[in-house]
Amino acid sequence: MARCEICNKGPIYGHRISHAHNLTKRRWNPNLQHVRVIVGKTHKSMRVCTNCIRSGRVN
């Protein structure tokens, strides 16, 4: 599932609205990137959102 392993940010659900105002379901996924993170003395590959990368929550 599209979920950040640091802040637990997940998809947001809503509607796609046409010009005639017909509604169809859609979802917005967070911008996740694969990052190698130092956890203790080992490296771990994690899926992290770009907000966590930019704010420095990931080493």
KOLLUM-680497 format. One record per residue: residue in three letters; x, y, z of N, C-alpha, C in turn. Coordinates in Angstrom, 2 decimals, padded with zeros to 5 digits. Atoms other than C-alpha are relative to their C-alpha. Layout:
// KOLLUM-680497
{"Ala", {X, Y, Z}, {X, Y, Z}, {X, Y, Z}}
...
// end
This chain:
// KOLLUM-680497
{"Met", {000.84, -001.19, 000.00}, {000.00, 000.00, 000.00}, {000.88, 001.24, 000.00}}
{"Ala", {-000.75, -001.25, 000.06}, {001.13, 003.57, -000.63}, {-000.04, 000.68, 001.36}}
{"Arg", {-000.05, -000.58, -001.34}, {002.17, 004.60, 002.88}, {001.44, 000.26, 000.39}}
{"Cys", {-001.33, -000.37, -000.46}, {005.20, 006.42, 004.28}, {000.32, -000.78, 001.27}}
{"Glu", {-000.38, 000.80, -001.17}, {007.12, 004.29, 006.79}, {000.44, 000.87, 001.17}}
{"Ile", {-000.41, -000.90, -001.07}, {008.16, 007.36, 008.84}, {-001.23, 000.68, 000.63}}
{"Cys", {001.11, -000.79, -000.54}, {005.05, 009.56, 009.21}, {-001.36, -000.67, -000.20}}
{"Asn", {001.24, 000.76, 000.21}, {002.43, 006.97, 008.12}, {-000.99, 000.73, -000.91}}
{"Lys", {000.87, -000.69, 000.94}, {001.06, 009.31, 005.44}, {-000.48, -000.98, -001.07}}
{"Gly", {000.58, 000.92, 000.96}, {-001.30, 007.41, 003.14}, {-000.80, 000.74, -001.06}}
{"Pro", {000.77, -000.63, 001.07}, {-003.59, 008.04, 000.18}, {-001.19, 000.80, 000.53}}
{"Ile", {001.17, -000.82, -000.30}, {-006.35, 010.66, 000.23}, {-001.03, -000.29, -001.08}}
{"Tyr", {001.05, 000.36, 000.94}, {-009.67, 009.80, -001.39}, {-000.90, 001.19, -000.28}}
{"Gly", {000.89, -001.08, 000.39}, {-011.96, 012.13, -003.29}, {-000.69, -000.35, -001.30}}
{"His", {000.71, 000.18, 001.26}, {-013.76, 012.64, -006.58}, {000.71, 000.73, -001.12}}
{"Arg", {-000.37, -000.70, 001.23}, {-012.75, 013.49, -010.12}, {-001.29, 000.61, -000.52}}
{"Ile", {001.22, -000.70, 000.37}, {-015.26, 016.11, -011.24}, {000.13, 000.49, -001.44}}
{"Ser", {-000.01, -000.43, 001.39}, {-016.03, 016.59, -014.93}, {-000.69, 001.36, -000.13}}
{"His", {000.62, -001.30, 000.24}, {-017.30, 019.80, -016.51}, {-001.51, -000.08, 000.21}}
{"Ala", {001.43, 000.20, -000.22}, {-020.84, 018.36, -016.35}, {-000.30, -000.38, 001.45}}
{"His", {000.08, 000.29, -001.43}, {-020.20, 017.74, -012.63}, {-000.37, -001.45, 000.27}}
{"Asn", {000.09, 001.42, -000.29}, {-020.22, 013.95, -012.94}, {001.15, -000.37, 000.93}}
{"Leu", {-001.01, 000.36, -000.98}, {-018.35, 012.43, -010.00}, {000.44, -001.45, -000.21}}
{"Thr", {-000.55, 001.34, -000.03}, {-016.06, 009.42, -010.22}, {001.06, -000.04, 001.09}}
{"Lys", {-000.94, 000.13, -001.10}, {-013.92, 008.10, -007.39}, {001.43, 000.04, -000.51}}
{"Arg", {-001.43, 000.02, 000.29}, {-010.19, 008.72, -007.39}, {000.76, 000.10, 001.31}}
{"Arg", {-000.80, -000.16, -001.21}, {-007.30, 008.76, -004.95}, {001.32, 000.65, -000.35}}
{"Trp", {-001.29, -000.66, 000.12}, {-004.19, 010.86, -004.47}, {000.98, -000.74, 000.88}}
{"Asn", {-001.03, 000.72, -000.74}, {-001.12, 008.88, -003.46}, {001.10, 000.97, 000.43}}
{"Pro", {-001.14, -000.84, -000.40}, {001.74, 010.46, -001.48}, {001.19, -000.27, -000.91}}
{"Asn", {-001.19, 000.12, 000.83}, {005.01, 011.04, -003.33}, {001.05, -000.79, 000.78}}
{"Leu", {-000.91, 000.88, -000.73}, {007.01, 008.06, -002.03}, {001.24, -000.29, -000.82}}
{"Gln", {-001.28, 000.31, 000.63}, {010.67, 007.42, -002.81}, {000.66, -001.12, 000.79}}
{"His", {-000.79, 001.03, -000.67}, {012.85, 004.40, -002.06}, {001.31, 000.63, 000.46}}
{"Val", {-001.18, -000.63, -000.59}, {015.63, 005.55, 000.30}, {000.70, -001.04, 000.88}}
{"Arg", {-000.77, 000.83, -000.93}, {018.44, 003.67, 002.05}, {000.27, 000.81, 001.26}}
{"Val", {-000.06, -000.72, -001.27}, {018.29, 004.70, 005.71}, {000.90, -000.77, 000.96}}
{"Ile", {-000.84, 000.62, -001.03}, {020.81, 004.05, 008.49}, {-000.84, -000.17, 001.26}}
{"Val", {000.75, 000.32, -001.22}, {018.96, 002.31, 011.33}, {000.94, -000.75, 000.92}}
{"Gly", {-001.00, 000.60, -000.88}, {021.31, 001.62, 014.21}, {001.33, -000.07, -000.73}}
{"Lys", {-001.25, 000.17, 000.74}, {024.40, 000.16, 012.52}, {-000.22, -000.63, -001.36}}
{"Thr", {000.30, 000.66, 001.26}, {022.61, -001.33, 009.51}, {-000.71, 000.96, -000.95}}
{"His", {000.74, -000.75, 001.02}, {021.22, 000.07, 006.26}, {-001.30, -000.71, -000.28}}
{"Lys", {001.31, 000.56, 000.28}, {017.55, -000.43, 005.54}, {-000.63, 000.78, -001.14}}
{"Ser", {000.69, -000.66, 001.10}, {015.58, 000.32, 002.37}, {-001.43, 000.27, 000.43}}
{"Met", {001.33, -000.39, -000.46}, {012.39, 002.25, 003.15}, {-000.70, 000.80, -001.09}}
{"Arg", {000.81, -000.85, 000.87}, {009.56, 003.89, 001.25}, {-000.41, 001.21, 000.83}}
{"Val", {000.16, -001.20, -000.81}, {009.49, 007.48, 002.52}, {-000.57, 001.11, -000.88}}
{"Cys", {000.56, -001.11, 000.76}, {007.46, 010.51, 001.43}, {001.03, 001.13, -000.09}}
{"Thr", {-000.97, -001.07, 000.23}, {009.28, 013.56, 000.11}, {-000.04, 001.05, 001.09}}
{"Asn", {000.04, -000.94, -001.13}, {008.08, 015.70, 003.04}, {000.96, -000.43, 001.10}}
{"Cys", {-000.92, 000.51, -001.03}, {010.04, 013.46, 005.44}, {001.45, 000.15, -000.45}}
{"Ile", {-001.37, -000.17, 000.50}, {013.12, 013.59, 003.20}, {000.43, 001.45, 000.11}}
{"Arg", {-000.35, -001.42, 000.00}, {013.03, 017.38, 002.91}, {000.11, 000.56, 001.41}}
{"Ser", {-000.03, -000.53, -001.36}, {012.36, 017.96, 006.63}, {001.13, -000.59, 000.83}}
{"Gly", {-001.15, 000.56, -000.70}, {015.35, 015.81, 007.63}, {-000.35, -001.09, 000.99}}
{"Arg", {000.37, 001.10, -000.89}, {013.45, 013.04, 009.41}, {000.68, -001.30, -000.39}}
{"Val", {-000.67, 001.20, 000.50}, {015.47, 010.54, 007.34}, {001.48, 000.31, -000.12}}
{"Asn", {-001.44, -000.20, 000.11}, {019.26, 010.15, 007.58}, {000.49, -000.54, -001.31}}
// end
